[in-house]
Amino acid sequence: MPPVPRLQTPPRRFQSIPPTVVILFSLLAATPALPDERPAICDAPLKLRIEVIDPGFGVAQADVKSAIEQTANLWGVAAHRRLFVYDPKGEIAVNLIYDERQEAAKRYVKAQGYIQTITRKATVILNELKPLQAVLKDAEQSYSSQLAAFDRVKDIQALGGAGAVVK
């Protein structure tokens, strides 16, 4: 059985590209033909052009072009031939429209960051608390043993021994 290839972290310049952009291009390349048509092998790669990039994505056209080229290369390797390419005059328009799904994804990522921050702070507090808990436990044990000794002395004095009654 051949070894399973390891997924690599994309270069830093691609990490700012929303996953939806890469998924969009992946789905575009993987979209099957309509049911009533016979699938045909593409002799020439599909040519993609960038038409609209909503500013809500916060990505530059150069980044989207790089994402198209990267995705085209990945699909090309998998299919052993070029399936699509970036061409500024291409027949297929790429439109990145920012809608409630991207806003929800943005809120989710922000919430995850907040949770991680709170978790780190909680871990620091817990690490500071552990030694204090040990000190408190020792103090409680010392108090309990002193209280027990005091109670024994009171009991002895109540029975008439060990000198004057402690009040």
N, C-alpha and C positions, 0 to 999 in steps of 0.2 A: 504494500500500500504506500503510495507516495506521501511524503510529509505534507501536512496542511500548511499553506503559507500563512505567515503571521501578518496581521493588519498593522500597518505603520501609521503613526501619527502624521497628519498632513503637515507640510511646511507651515511655519507661523503665518505667512502671508495668506494662506488659504483658510486659516482658522477663523478669520473674521467673516468669511462668507457663510451666510446662514445655511444650515443643512438642507433647508427646503430648496435652495437653488440647485444643489448637487442632486437631490432626489428628483427634482423636476427634469433635469437632463437625463437622469437614469431611466425614469419612466418613459420619457420621450423615445429613448432608444429601444426600450423593451416593449413598447406598445405593439400588440399583434395587429395583423390586418383585420378588416371587418369580416364577420362570419361568412358573408356570402361571396367573399373574394378569396381566391387562392393566394396564400402567402408567396411572395416572389422574393428572390434573392436580389438585393440591391447591387447593381453593377457599379454604381458610383455612390459615394457617400452623400448623405443628405447635407445640405448647406444651411447652417443656422446663422441668423443675424440678430443683433440686439436691437429691439425696437423701443421698449419702454422699461425703465428702471425706476420704480417708485422710490422717492427719497426716504421713505420710511424704513427701507432696508439699510440705509447708511453705507452702501457699497458703491464703489466707483465702477465705471464701465470697464476699465482695465481689469478689475478684479473679476467681474462677471465673464469677460472674455477669457481670462485665465481659467476660470471654473469650467467653462465650456470646453476649452482645449484639454484640460486635465481629464474631464469626464469622457471626452471623445477618445483620448488615449487609453483610458482604463477599459472602455468598451471595445476598443480596437484590439487590445491585447486578448481580452476574453473571447472575442469572436474570430480572432486571427485574420481580421481585415478591418479596414476603416468603415465605420457605419455612418458617422457624421463628422463634419468639420465646421469650424467657424469661418464664415465668409461675410464681410460687411454688406454684400449684395445678395446674400442667400435668400432662398425662396421660403424658408420657414422662420417666422418671427418669434423671438423670445421676448415675452412680456412678463416682467416681475411686478405684480400688483400686490401692494401691501394691504392686507385686510385683517379681520378680527382673529384669524388663525395665527398670523404672525404676532399680533399684539398679545394674544394668549400665551404664545411660546415665549415671548419676551418677558411677560410677567412671571411665567414659570421659572425661567432661568434666574430672574432677580430673586424670586422666593427661595430657590435652591441656594443661591449665594448667601442670603440672609440666614437660612437654616444652618449652613456650614459655619458662618461667623458666630452664631449663637452657640453652636455645638463646641467650637474651639474655646469660646469664653467659659462655657460650662465646665469643660475639661480642666481649664486652668484653675477655676474656683474649686473644683473637686480635688485637684492635686494639692491645693493649699489647705483644704478642709481636712484631709486625711490625717496629717500630723496633729492637728488640733483635736480631732476626735480621740486620738490615742491619749493625749494629755487629759482630756475630759474623762475618759474611762479610768485612767489612773487616779484622778482626783476623786471620782465617785467611789472607787474601791477603797481609797484611803479614808474618805468620809464615812463609808459604811462600816469599816473596821473600827474607827474611832467612836462612832455612835454605839456600836455593839459593846465596846469596852465601857463606855459611859453608862449604858443600860445595866451592865453587870455590876458596876460599882453601886448604882442606885439600888439594885436588887439586894446586894449585900448589906447596904446601909439600912434598908427597910427591915431586914431581918435582925438588925441590932448590932451589926459588926462594922468594922473598919472606920470607927470614929463618928464624927458628927454628920448629920444628914445634909446632903448637898441640895440646895434649893435652886 
